[in-house]
Each structure stands twice: as structure tokens, then as C-alpha cells.
Amino acid sequence: MPHKILVVDSAESTRHFTRYVLTNVGFRVTSVTNARDALELVSEESFAAIITDVLNEEFEGIEMVQKIRSVDGFETLPILMITLCNLESAKQQAEAAGVTAWFTKPVPAKKLVEIIKDVCADMDDDEDIPMLY
């Protein structure tokens, strides 16, 4: 079964681009516009990785990462921050919150695929992916 990726971004163009690129190489992609919906989905479904932006509707992506990381079993879930923000202070906050990797937009399609394949490489399809409860 293909790995499922959650994309959290308020920009429709980013959600569309990410879905298009990743589904064309075999990933399943679910996308939402805000962190609140993302937290709800993570509590209901399993994801191999999350891609988010620093700024989202409702509350910031960094706060969403902190909430996810505070739950047992989610310490190692890959969470990638792909953002227009290039402030070092925001990057440090994201790192402290538990972001796996930080990338500045735009991320070329080939690079996006490499990133996701790398973070999912060690996951076995039969392995249980944690769910937020």
C-alpha cells in the first residue's frame, strides 16, 4: 500500500502542486487548509509524513507540530516545513518544536519527491503508522 502524506497549507496552489507531484509517483495525498483540520485528520487516520507551512489558517504550523509531538508515538513522525518564510528565528522555533526538516519555497518537483522518498525510505508498508488519540 502506498504511503499516505498529509499536506497542510493555506495556499491552494501549493496543495495542488504537492498533490499532483506526489500522487504521480505513487503516494496517496490528503490535503487541508489549516492546522485544526490537520490535527483532526491525524487523530483519525495514519500518515507516513506531514508537510506543512509555518503560517496556516487557525493557528501556526509550529503550534501544530508542538501539539503532534506532545502525543506518545509521534516523536518520530516525519514533519516537513516547506515555507516562504526564511527567518532564522522561525527556523529555530520549528526545530525546537520538532520539525524534521525545513525547506524554503519554491521546492522543485524532483526535490520534493526525493525528500518524501527519503523520509519514507525506512518505513515498511506493514509497519503500523501511529495515530493521534
C-alpha positions as CSV (number, residue, x, y, z in Angstrom):
1,M,0.0,0.0,0.0
2,P,1.4,3.4,-0.9
3,H,2.5,5.8,1.9
4,K,-0.1,8.4,2.8
5,I,1.1,12.0,3.1
6,L,-0.8,14.9,4.8
7,V,-0.3,18.3,3.3
8,V,-1.3,21.4,5.4
9,D,-1.1,24.7,3.6
10,S,-3.5,27.6,3.2
11,A,-2.3,28.2,-0.4
12,E,-4.4,26.2,-2.9
13,S,-1.6,26.3,-5.5
14,T,0.8,24.6,-3.0
15,R,-1.7,22.0,-2.1
16,H,-2.5,21.3,-5.7
17,F,1.2,21.2,-6.8
18,T,2.2,18.9,-3.9
19,R,-0.7,16.5,-4.5
20,Y,0.0,16.4,-8.2
21,V,3.7,15.7,-7.9
22,L,3.4,13.1,-5.1
23,T,0.4,11.2,-6.5
24,N,2.2,10.9,-9.8
25,V,5.0,8.9,-8.2
26,G,2.7,6.7,-6.2
27,F,2.0,8.4,-2.9
28,R,-1.5,9.0,-1.5
29,V,-2.0,12.6,-0.5
30,T,-4.6,14.2,1.7
31,S,-4.6,18.0,1.9
32,V,-6.2,20.5,4.2
33,T,-6.0,24.3,4.6
34,N,-5.4,24.6,8.3
35,A,-3.8,23.1,11.3
36,R,-7.1,22.5,13.1
37,D,-8.3,20.2,10.3
38,A,-4.9,18.6,10.2
39,L,-5.0,17.7,13.9
40,E,-8.4,16.2,13.4
41,L,-7.3,14.1,10.5
42,V,-4.2,12.9,12.3
43,S,-6.4,11.7,15.1
44,E,-8.5,9.7,12.7
45,E,-6.1,8.4,10.0
46,S,-2.5,7.2,9.7
47,F,0.1,9.2,7.8
48,A,3.7,8.4,6.8
49,A,4.6,12.1,6.8
50,I,3.2,15.6,7.2
51,I,4.1,18.6,5.0
52,T,3.2,21.9,6.5
53,D,3.8,25.7,6.2
54,V,4.8,28.0,9.0
55,L,1.7,30.0,8.6
56,N,-1.7,28.3,8.3
57,E,-5.3,29.3,8.9
58,E,-6.5,29.0,12.5
59,F,-3.0,28.8,14.1
60,E,0.6,28.4,13.1
61,G,2.2,25.3,11.8
62,I,4.8,25.4,14.6
63,E,2.0,25.2,17.1
64,M,0.5,22.3,15.2
65,V,3.9,20.5,15.3
66,Q,4.1,21.0,19.1
67,K,0.7,19.5,19.6
68,I,1.5,16.5,17.5
69,R,4.9,15.9,19.1
70,S,3.3,16.1,22.6
71,V,1.4,12.8,21.9
72,D,3.1,9.5,22.6
73,G,4.1,7.7,19.4
74,F,4.5,10.8,17.3
75,E,8.1,11.7,18.3
76,T,9.5,10.4,15.0
77,L,6.7,11.0,12.6
78,P,8.4,13.0,9.8
79,I,7.1,16.6,9.7
80,L,8.4,18.8,7.0
81,M,8.1,22.5,7.0
82,I,8.0,23.9,3.4
83,T,7.6,27.7,3.6
84,L,8.2,31.1,2.1
85,C,9.5,32.2,5.4
86,N,13.3,32.4,5.6
87,L,13.7,33.9,9.0
88,E,16.3,32.1,11.1
89,S,14.2,32.7,14.3
90,A,11.3,30.9,12.7
91,K,13.5,28.0,11.6
92,Q,14.9,27.7,15.1
93,Q,11.4,27.7,16.6
94,A,10.4,25.0,14.1
95,E,13.4,22.9,15.0
96,A,12.7,23.3,18.7
97,A,9.1,22.2,18.1
98,G,10.3,19.0,16.4
99,V,10.2,19.7,12.7
100,T,12.1,17.0,10.9
101,A,13.3,19.2,8.0
102,W,12.9,22.8,6.8
103,F,12.8,23.9,3.1
104,T,12.2,27.3,1.6
105,K,9.6,27.6,-1.3
106,P,9.7,27.0,-4.1
107,V,10.8,23.4,-3.8
108,P,11.2,21.9,-7.3
109,A,9.1,18.8,-8.0
110,K,12.1,16.5,-8.2
111,K,13.5,17.7,-4.9
112,L,10.0,17.3,-3.3
113,V,9.9,13.7,-4.4
114,E,13.4,13.0,-3.2
115,I,12.6,14.5,0.2
116,I,9.4,12.4,0.7
117,K,11.0,9.2,-0.6
118,D,13.9,9.8,1.9
119,V,11.7,10.3,4.9
120,C,9.6,7.3,4.0
121,A,12.5,5.0,2.9
122,D,12.9,3.4,6.3
123,M,9.2,2.7,6.7
124,D,7.9,-0.8,5.9
125,D,4.5,-0.9,4.4
126,D,3.5,-3.5,7.0
127,E,4.7,-1.3,9.9
128,D,2.0,0.4,12.0
129,I,2.0,4.1,11.5
130,P,0.9,5.9,14.7
131,M,-2.4,7.7,15.0
132,L,-3.0,10.6,17.3
133,Y,-5.5,9.8,20.0
